Amino acid sequence: MTVLRLDRSGGLAPGNKQFKLAPHLAAIAAAGHRRVLSFGGAWSNHLHALAAAGQPAGLRTVGVIRGERPAALSPTLAEASAWGMQLHFVSRSDYRRRHEPGFIASLAGQLEIDYVIPEGGAGPLAVAGCRPLAEMIAARFPAGARIVVGVGTGTTLAGLAAALPASFCVDGVLALRGAGALADSIAAWVEAAGTGGSARWRLHDNFHCGGFARSNARLQTLMLGSERELGLPLEPVYTGKVLLALHSMLASGAWSARDPVVLVHTGGLQGRRGYPWLD
Ligand SMILES: *Cc1c(COP(=O)(O)O)cnc(C)c1O
């Protein structure tokens, strides 16, 4: 197993988010925009990375956060706020409208926003931003490999699949339960990228451990063990579940340990602070 340690690059915005945000930051700079809005929860790696990347770029970032303002901010939001992100809390029912153009337009008007990035940075621009990742892997494994990666919006998986040839297989491990419609958006993004990728890809929906940000004893034991034995820090939302999927597929014989496998460490370690059992 080879681990692509994206958690170790990108400074304060490590992991896959540095790649997903790069084309947005370029578009924002090119158009001279100043106030950027995006969406997320209290532990959002995406908002955390946007706040970190926005500050040195001289941007005013605004995070629209799901739920009422808590008495004490999560460390994620406290840091984002310290980096200059304005936190705008909305009720859970309003948050469900985050994809509605009318709702986005009214938020943008109220908060004087000139650029909006969808929740999780999802979408075609970010798909294109993940191309360098595919190139890194292809340079290292010219004959192809299996790539295992965590899936939230599926944007990173789409970026890999869109840029790699048929000698690669991209296995996406779903962090959420019941993400049924995701396969359609991924297929559409791969197609729209038009970059000639013909890698096979598939989604695994049986390693979410109960749902987004949930964990169970098996995941915890595996994560703590790998950390102790491999010195590989993971977090339970995405990368821990990727390791769990890899272990399970190898143990069942569905995948062969002789075939080259790349585990993409997509970062997210700032979110470990939400899990006392990791201390
Ligand atoms: C955001 C994130 C993902 C999911 O990326 P998508 O492109 O939304 O599928 C995976 N791992 C980590 C650590 C993340 O922060």
The ligand as a Tripos MOL2 file, in Angstrom:
@<TRIPOS>MOLECULE
LIG
   15    15     1     0     0
SMALL
NO_CHARGES

@<TRIPOS>ATOM
      1 C1        -13.7710   17.0320    1.8280 C.3       1 LIG1
      2 C2        -13.0600   15.7750    2.1590 C.ar      1 LIG1
      3 C3        -13.2540   14.5870    1.4420 C.ar      1 LIG1
      4 C4        -14.3070   14.4450    0.3800 C.3       1 LIG1
      5 O1        -13.9910   15.0820   -0.8160 O.3       1 LIG1
      6 P1        -15.1050   15.1960   -1.9420 P.3       1 LIG1
      7 O2        -14.3700   15.8010   -3.0750 O.co2     1 LIG1
      8 O3        -16.1850   16.1010   -1.4260 O.co2     1 LIG1
      9 O4        -15.6530   13.8500   -2.2130 O.co2     1 LIG1
     10 C5        -12.4780   13.4900    1.7530 C.ar      1 LIG1
     11 N1        -11.5830   13.5370    2.7580 N.ar      1 LIG1
     12 C6        -11.3950   14.6300    3.4960 C.ar      1 LIG1
     13 C7        -10.4220   14.5870    4.6130 C.3       1 LIG1
     14 C8        -12.1210   15.7900    3.2200 C.ar      1 LIG1
     15 O5        -11.9300   16.8790    3.9720 O.3       1 LIG1
@<TRIPOS>BOND
     1     1     2 1
     2     2     3 ar
     3     2    14 ar
     4     3     4 1
     5     3    10 ar
     6     4     5 1
     7     5     6 1
     8     6     7 2
     9     6     8 1
    10     6     9 1
    11    10    11 ar
    12    11    12 ar
    13    12    13 1
    14    12    14 ar
    15    14    15 1
@<TRIPOS>SUBSTRUCTURE
     1 LIG1         1 GROUP 0 **** ****
